Amino acid sequence: MYDIIIIGAGVIGSFIARELAKYEANILILEKENDVGNVTSMANSAIVHSGYDPVPGTLKAKFNVLGNKQYKKVCEELDVKFLQTGSLTVAISEDQLTVLKDLEKRAHENGVEVKLLNEKEAKQMVPNLNNAVRGALYCPTAGVVDPFNLVVHAMENAIDNGVNLALNEEVINIKQIKDGYRIFTKNHQFDGNIIINATGINGETISDFVTAHHFDIKARKGEYYVLDHFDNNFLSMPIFPLPSEKGKGILMTPTSSLNYLVGPSSEFVDEKDDLSTDALTLKQIREQALLIMKDIPFNMTIRTFAGNRPTPSTHDFIIEKVNNHFINAVGIESPGLASAPAIGKYIADELVQEIIHLTIKQKYNPCVKKYPHPNMLSSQERKELIKTNPKYGHIICKCEGVSEQEILDVLERSCPPHSIKAIKKRVRAGFGRCQGGMCQPLVAKLLANYLKVDLSEINYDELGTQVAKFKTKAGDTDE
Amino acid sequence: MNKYNVVIIGGGSAGLSAAVKCYDLGVKNILVIEKEDFLGGILNQCIHNGFGLHEFKEQLSGPEYAYRFIEMIKKTDVEVKLNTMVTNVTKDKHVFYTNESEGFQEIEAQTIIFAMGCYEKNAGAIQLAGDRPVGIYTAGTAQKYLNAEGYLVGKKVFILGSGDIGLIMARRMTLEGAKVLGVAEIMPYSNGLNRNIVQCLNDFDIPLYLSHTVTNVIGKEKLEKIELSQVDDNLLPIKGTEKYFDVDVLLLSVGLIPITDLLKNLDIKINARTKGPVVNEHNETSIPGIFVAGNGLHVHDLVDYVSNEARLSAQGVYKFLNGNLHYNNALIVTKNENGIGYIVPQVVNYLNLDDKFVLKFRVTKPFKNVDIVVKADNQIIKKIFKLNLIPSEMENIEITKDLININTKEISVEVKER
């Protein structure tokens, strides 16, 4: 019997786990995917919003503002790239300037520092704004984060402090038992006193096993362009159009890895795992983005992708204690990434404490172990590092400059990758312009060697997604 | 800091040929830097034959062709660093590299030849529509899994793009027991060499769908199906022409792009068509003493051409080291006109010419019974009749020095219908 079982290891589940790990408790986290942070948490704009635009008084406003304030410290503790770039929300007509003023007012109500900029000031700050821009709302506290390692390191920190993670465990039913619930996955069952539902876009399915109090969570698909590193000075911060009922609109942002993202579109889809892209939507994204920015070099596109955001029927995050054994923390759409640290804290320190009193652990460490990244070191430091471990000198991913030892390092960590994609998310091997065309076979071999399995067993992502499925006759006699 | 007269970055077909030529010309202190633990580059995974007809007058496999050059290198005092990656090059020709034994090093070069080859356009670059399942590979990646590692990536295969690697892989995977259901080419003509269409598709009854493209990829985790559509004259899909194929692999052979990462830091001019740097008659970039060779300059059809062209870069190095390359004066610009996609070199310095130079170019679409007309400052200096011209085959025209003069400003090439 676990004291607490968290279902879902996205950014919300992982931060809840990390915060709960401070306490003396027996905690399990279940994830249906083959890696943590593998659904909504990995396919979004990766922006830590300032919190100027959620409706005042909502959970979104509360947790966004709180979360944003915690980001710097959290990312230092978790060794995650976070750039506090600020953001601009731009008006492209005189009419829109009045909306900016309303947004300024809303920002003040939410307690967020903002500054209205006139046309000249805005274009001085971001020279590549479209000529049509008439003014902007500058939010200095907004930033961009590495969303992949944010989740991985939050989970690693939880695991280092005693939380148990079980991947590939999709919950198919939940039944009430004495003092809690029994959770059924395809092959196992787990008993827990308190269940925390952090299943994001699938939140209502899990909630429905337990309570008749129903809400809907719809999937809203957002397609994006990823542009190669072409000019670090092209754009220094996220640029938003005015927000609408469809969300924050088609934006352009630098990423923490100094690529650029353009998107997302916003369309409801029936299937929650529909991550397809289509030519028409991508064309619309290009057109919309060019309303706020000029001369976006779409010929630098290295990838297009889609992510699905949960859109709850309640129009706010669903964070609630259903009963003394079940907590919902689902439907966390934008600004979910910014809110995650604060939501984790709130659930661990307040909601759970209302149910059971947990005592603080004597030995709790909020920090993950830091590992070196050779291409971020000075020449001398890099030389020294390679002297201590030569494999930092052997480059595997040419496009992103990732060394063999960096891959071996993440394999050793306590929330390790089990697939090529999980390695890609952690070290960026395969994230560059060749998209793994050159390094994928090398990465697959490293993983196979480490796991001591045949290359044909290496998955790209989920179980059953082997890349090198069939050994040839020549392969049989190899080595 | 170690100093070299020439640092050649890349030990594939271009780099090896350039190194041998530099040595033969008497250049001392030559260094070749190679990222893999073997020389020969991509030739090593090209186990089919057809290499060497021009260089060695015989048909060799890729590894055999590479071996010939490796043997030549062994007879020289050219220094080779394997498993070594160049991370940065500066305008004053300092080269930074990293490897296991030396860590991170900086060296000084008098001249540099970039011979880093090309990479394959992938699903992201062509914005392939649909799901993102496992099972979509560039042809070269699948080739590496198959020929270097001994694994087939799947058994029911469709190939998008009629580039040569895709055609070669159609045959190769068929021979390994996979079923190749078809090859689609968005253009109304093939992008591969004619001999590959015959030997890799026709001989194995693999259909080639011209003016077709993949308009949807279906399969959440694993590739299940692709949608193929015919395209109109503007290359846009025609509704109602969709065909579906149940496949577990989609190979992409949709183009190759010169690798120019290290050049970008140097503000070297890149040609929009070739995607490689702008060069002069000695394959020298806009920075004196920095040269390019092979598929890193522009993508070639045959490795023999790569080896040959790389010698020109070596000659450039030799002349540069002896102070015999001229800049600024007597510059002739080459200009691609009607029917010509690009020309290499983009600039020719009359004073640097020995007795002749070669214009290399590709046509924009197939032509039959036409003349290629070369003009110097609008005066026709050469006219060559061609029965057939296709974009997939690079054309060469030799221009002897007597056809132009020190005052020539422009050389243009065009296709003229008869």
Boltz contact constraints between the chains, C-beta under 6 A:
constraints:
  - contact:
      token1: [A, 273]
      token2: [B, 220]
      max_distance: 6.0
  - contact:
      token1: [A, 275]
      token2: [B, 132]
      max_distance: 6.0
  - contact:
      token1: [A, 276]
      token2: [B, 130]
      max_distance: 6.0
  - contact:
      token1: [A, 276]
      token2: [B, 131]
      max_distance: 6.0
  - contact:
      token1: [A, 277]
      token2: [B, 129]
      max_distance: 6.0
  - contact:
      token1: [A, 278]
      token2: [B, 129]
      max_distance: 6.0
  - contact:
      token1: [A, 279]
      token2: [B, 129]
      max_distance: 6.0
  - contact:
      token1: [A, 302]
      token2: [B, 124]
      max_distance: 6.0
  - contact:
      token1: [A, 303]
      token2: [B, 124]
      max_distance: 6.0
  - contact:
      token1: [A, 304]
      token2: [B, 127]
      max_distance: 6.0
  - contact:
      token1: [A, 379]
      token2: [B, 104]
      max_distance: 6.0
  - contact:
      token1: [A, 382]
      token2: [B, 104]
      max_distance: 6.0
  - contact:
      token1: [A, 383]
      token2: [B, 103]
      max_distance: 6.0
  - contact:
      token1: [A, 383]
      token2: [B, 104]
      max_distance: 6.0
  - contact:
      token1: [A, 386]
      token2: [B, 103]
      max_distance: 6.0
  - contact:
      token1: [A, 387]
      token2: [B, 103]
      max_distance: 6.0
  - contact:
      token1: [A, 390]
      token2: [B, 100]
      max_distance: 6.0
  - contact:
      token1: [A, 393]
      token2: [B, 98]
      max_distance: 6.0
  - contact:
      token1: [A, 393]
      token2: [B, 99]
      max_distance: 6.0
  - contact:
      token1: [A, 393]
      token2: [B, 100]
      max_distance: 6.0
  - contact:
      token1: [A, 393]
      token2: [B, 103]
      max_distance: 6.0
  - contact:
      token1: [A, 394]
      token2: [B, 100]
      max_distance: 6.0
  - contact:
      token1: [A, 395]
      token2: [B, 85]
      max_distance: 6.0
  - contact:
      token1: [A, 434]
      token2: [B, 119]
      max_distance: 6.0
  - contact:
      token1: [A, 435]
      token2: [B, 122]
      max_distance: 6.0
  - contact:
      token1: [A, 435]
      token2: [B, 124]
      max_distance: 6.0
  - contact:
      token1: [A, 437]
      token2: [B, 120]
      max_distance: 6.0
  - contact:
      token1: [A, 437]
      token2: [B, 122]
      max_distance: 6.0
  - contact:
      token1: [A, 437]
      token2: [B, 138]
      max_distance: 6.0
  - contact:
      token1: [A, 437]
      token2: [B, 141]
      max_distance: 6.0
  - contact:
      token1: [A, 441]
      token2: [B, 144]
      max_distance: 6.0
  - contact:
      token1: [A, 441]
      token2: [B, 145]
      max_distance: 6.0
  - contact:
      token1: [A, 455]
      token2: [B, 151]
      max_distance: 6.0
  - contact:
      token1: [A, 460]
      token2: [B, 134]
      max_distance: 6.0
  - contact:
      token1: [A, 462]
      token2: [B, 221]
      max_distance: 6.0
  - contact:
      token1: [A, 465]
      token2: [B, 134]
      max_distance: 6.0
  - contact:
      token1: [A, 465]
      token2: [B, 221]
      max_distance: 6.0
  - contact:
      token1: [A, 465]
      token2: [B, 222]
      max_distance: 6.0
  - contact:
      token1: [A, 468]
      token2: [B, 145]
      max_distance: 6.0
  - contact:
      token1: [A, 468]
      token2: [B, 151]
      max_distance: 6.0
  - contact:
      token1: [A, 470]
      token2: [B, 152]
      max_distance: 6.0
  - contact:
      token1: [A, 471]
      token2: [B, 151]
      max_distance: 6.0
  - contact:
      token1: [A, 472]
      token2: [B, 150]
      max_distance: 6.0
  - contact:
      token1: [A, 472]
      token2: [B, 152]
      max_distance: 6.0
  - contact:
      token1: [A, 472]
      token2: [B, 176]
      max_distance: 6.0
  - contact:
      token1: [A, 474]
      token2: [B, 150]
      max_distance: 6.0
  - contact:
      token1: [A, 475]
      token2: [B, 150]
      max_distance: 6.0
  - contact:
      token1: [A, 475]
      token2: [B, 151]
      max_distance: 6.0
  - contact:
      token1: [A, 478]
      token2: [B, 150]
      max_distance: 6.0
